[in-house]
Amino acid sequence: LKEKHKILHRLLQDSSSPVDL
Amino acid sequence: PECADQRVLAKHLYDSYLKSFPTTKAKARAILTGRTTDKSPVVIYDMNSLIRGEDQIKCNYLTPYGEQNEEVAIRIFHRCQSRSVESVREITEFAKNIPGFVNLDLNDQVTLLKYGVHEIIFTMLASLMNKDGVLIADGQGFMTREFLKSLRKPFGEFMESKFEFAVRFNALELDDSDLAIFIAVIILCGDRPGLVNVKPIEDIQDTLLQALELQLKMNHPDSSQLFAKLLQKMTDLRQVVTEHVQYLQLIRKTEVDMDLHPLLQEIYKDLY
C-alpha cells in the first residue's frame, strides 16, 4: 500500500519526530 | 489513577493539536464574533469583492498555480485543494504524536491517514464556518456561503454539504481541547478497509475514547449525552466525505482540464 501512496508515506517518514509521552 | 492517565493523554493531545494546527477554533470564533483586536476579515461576497480581497489578503496559497487569469470557480477550487494538501501535512504531524501511532504497521499508518484525513478536514473546517460563510487565509478573509453557492455548476454546490454539517456540528459547542481528542479518535478507526493489524489500532482507540468521554464530562458537565452525540457525528462525517468524493468524480468528468494535486490523487484513488 505504501508504494501506491508515496507522498503520504514520505510525510509519515520525514519531518519532525514524534513526542514521547 | 486511570483518570489521571486520561487527563495526561488529553493534555498531550491538546498540546500537539496547538503545535500542528495554526488556526484554532478559539481564534476563528474570536474573529467570527468580532471579539478580537486583529483586523476584521475582508468579506468576499461577489466578484468585485473577490478581486479587492485578492489584493488585500496576503497568503501563499491564494495563487498556488500562479494563474490569476483562471476562471474564478476553478481558481477557488484550486485554493481549496492547496489548503487541503496543507491540512494533510498538519494532520500527519498530529497523528505521529498520538501515543502508539508510529509503532503501528507502516501500511496501516498510511491506511488510517488515507481514510481519516478528509473526515478531519471537514471537522476542522466547521470551526471556520458559521451559517453565513467561512474564514479563509488564516482568518484574513471571510467568503460568504451565498457567493460560493453562486459559482457555476458543478462548483456552486461543492461547499453546501460542508456548511450543513458545520451548522449541526457547531451546535455541540466543542472547544479545541475536545476536538484534539476527537480527531485522534477519528484517525485510530479499526474499521478502515485493508488494515493489516486491527487489534493494536482498536486498543489505542479505546484509550482515546475513554479520555474523550472524561474530557467531555469535565469540560461540558451540563451537556447530557454529549459523548454519544459526538460519536454519532462520525457517521455523518463519512457521509460528507462520500458526497465530497462523488463531487470530485463529477468535476473530473465535466472539467477535462482540471488537475488534482498528486497527494490528493493518492488519497482519493480507490477510497470509496
Interface residues (C-beta under 8 A of the other chain):
Chain A: L1 K2 K4 H5 K6 I7 L8 H9 L11 L12 S15 S16 S17 P18 V19 L21
Chain B: V8 L9 H12 S16 V88 R89 T92 E93 K96 N97 P99 F101 V102 L106 N107 Q109 V110 T111 L113 K114 G194 P262 L263 E266 I267 K269
